[in-house]
Amino acid sequence: MRKIDVSKEPCSECGGRLERKHITQEFEHEGVKVKLSGIAALVCADCGDIYFQPGGADKVAAAANSLFDLAVVGKQHKRSLTAQISQPQ
């Protein structure tokens, strides 16, 4: 099976060039906000659309849901929760 380098594919929305970046995304659920930083993604240089490697979006959603669960259990709901993703260089 041939592995496809999606960063060389054009943006499906505008045809622009995709760039590898580390992004921050904020989520809100029932008044609780969580922020994930350092997420590896492909971002269109023209329109800003965000793409993840296969399975990446599911992992980001799972991380956000874990933080929401932590906020409810730990009664951290009066503040936003932040998670920083770091990888060895």
NORRA-V392390 format. One record per residue. N is the residue number from 0. D_CENTER is the distance of its C-alpha to the mean C-alpha in Angstrom with 1 decimal. Layout:
n: (N & N)
d_center: (D_CENTER & D_CENTER)
This chain:
n: (0 & 1 & 2 & 3 & 4 & 5 & 6 & 7 & 8 & 9 & 10 & 11 & 12 & 13 & 14 & 15 & 16 & 17 & 18 & 19 & 20 & 21 & 22 & 23 & 24 & 25 & 26 & 27 & 28 & 29 & 30 & 31 & 32 & 33 & 34 & 35 & 36 & 37 & 38 & 39 & 40 & 41 & 42 & 43 & 44 & 45 & 46 & 47 & 48 & 49 & 50 & 51 & 52 & 53 & 54 & 55 & 56 & 57 & 58 & 59 & 60 & 61 & 62 & 63 & 64 & 65 & 66 & 67 & 68 & 69 & 70 & 71 & 72 & 73 & 74 & 75 & 76 & 77 & 78 & 79 & 80 & 81 & 82 & 83 & 84 & 85 & 86 & 87 & 88)
d_center: (27.1 & 25.7 & 22.2 & 20.7 & 18.9 & 16.4 & 16.1 & 19.7 & 19.3 & 19.5 & 17.1 & 18.2 & 18.5 & 20.6 & 21.4 & 20.0 & 18.9 & 15.4 & 14.5 & 12.5 & 10.6 & 8.5 & 6.6 & 6.5 & 5.5 & 8.6 & 9.9 & 13.7 & 15.9 & 19.7 & 19.7 & 17.4 & 14.4 & 11.7 & 9.4 & 6.8 & 7.7 & 8.1 & 5.0 & 7.1 & 7.0 & 10.1 & 10.9 & 14.3 & 16.8 & 18.8 & 16.9 & 13.4 & 11.9 & 8.4 & 8.8 & 7.6 & 10.5 & 12.5 & 11.3 & 7.7 & 6.6 & 9.4 & 8.5 & 5.2 & 7.9 & 10.5 & 9.4 & 9.2 & 12.5 & 14.0 & 13.6 & 15.2 & 17.9 & 18.5 & 19.0 & 21.5 & 23.3 & 23.5 & 24.3 & 21.7 & 21.3 & 23.0 & 20.3 & 16.6 & 14.9 & 12.7 & 11.3 & 11.2 & 10.3 & 13.3 & 14.9 & 18.6 & 19.6)
